[in-house]
Amino acid sequence: MPYGVMRDARLLRAVSFAFICMFLLSIRSNAQTDPEPPQPVTVLWSQAIPAEHHFQDILWLQDRSVLLLASHSARPDQSDLDLLRLGPGTSGTGQLVPVESGSFRIVRDEADTLWTGGAINFRISFPGYHASDAYLAHLTRDGHLLWKREFRGDHAIRGVQSLAPSPGGDVLVAGQFGMQNWLARITRDGNVVWERLFGFGKAASVAVYGDLIVVAAFDADNIERPQLIENERISVWRFDMSGQLIDQHVVIQNIGNIYNYSNMHNTFIEVIPDPSGRSFYLFAAWSTKLKPATPLEVVKLSAQADVLWRTKLPDTVYKAEILEEKGGPVVGEEDVLCRPRMTVLSTGVPVIIVCGSERAFALAQLLPTSGEIRRTLVQPPHPSGCDPGFHQRDQFVTQGKDSRVLLFGTGGACGWLGQVVLPEFVK
């Protein structure tokens, strides 16, 4: 049987949730947060945003404006990707390219051009078997399409889950191809320099760390027979720029057999280098048979991938009611992972959006030396023209400068971008 053909229908059906996430569920949050004095907020931008937009990723630019990658439904079988430029004196929406629904990421390279990638063409290749293709596009700084390319998954799930520009102008993509993680180096012209398959294909994140490539992803034994997996784990792989594996480090051991994949929307992984160049951070959450969602775990690792400290954020999981249909009766309750969003400040302090009230941003800052947690509540003002019921449907955080962070949220048909100066948290 050729590689990529799914060997277990139940596994494939659930794996596709990693990209579709919770589009098929309607939930209402019961999350609560302790009241704290709100931090001063400087409103940089507010504007009405079409309610059908679903925001995918955020990118801060050198000119202090912010790009938001969003998708909206152009017709029932297709979505369009839009690039919104936000900030003082900016407004408007520029359409990028029509694609099918999926999850997408965006990065900027040293040449000030943009890359976006994700998964498209979700389909059933055989009865009960799900498949998709990886999508990658190269754009100008203004969002004009230079080229796009699809990487066929054939009979398997294939998609880009993370991107990182390389020093030479190429881009590194990490994601999933069938039962394994997929890593590839791709030139500015769209040619594949090399690609590697390894680990257990669920979620993967890539970063460039000096002259090394760092990938954080899931791994397991008995990958060819998932029903026999007994030891699933999270590892960090280090490669050189030619794609040669240097080493693999198990960071989180024996997280449990998650063969049924019933809660892939609660699976998350991200790796972010410390701006100091001496360490990097791993952010991970997963699901088990006994725990539908586990709190986000943060691990700080040395340049050699040795664990310096680790901590968990309990307030990244909340109880959610499951509705039979939108506006319908409640049919149950389950633990759900808050949509993880994070950045690392120039001071090395990770800032993470945790579960909060519907009308505020709840942020957690971690002390770089120990992982000690400080929580901050940010109460945004109502943007002009928004009704009093404004709340954040989509929340993002990205670094502005020094201890400033930029927060974006939407609610109803309103969008809001604000700048917050966080209390200094370095000892």
Secondary structure, 3 states (H helix, E strand, C coil): CCCCCCCCHHHHHHHCHHHHCCCCCCEEECCCCCCCCCCCEEEEEEEECCCCCEEEEEEECCCCCEEEEEEEEEECCEEEEEEEEECCCCCCEEEEEEECCCCEEEEECCCCCEEEEEEEEEEEEECCEEEEEEEEEEECCCCCEEEEEEECCCCCCEEEEEEEECCCCCEEEEEEECCEEEEEEECCCCCEEEEEEECCCCCEEEEEECCEEEEEEEEECCCCCHHHCCCEEEEEEEEECCCCEEEEEEEECCCCCCCCCCCHHHCEEEEEECCCCCEEEEEEECCCCCCCCCCEEEEEEECCCCEEEEEEEHHHEEEEEEECCCCCCEEEEEEEECCCEEEECCCCCEEEEECCCCCCEEEEEECCCCCCEEEEEECCCCCCCCCCCCCCCCEEEEECCCCEEEEEEEECCEEEEEEEECCCCCC
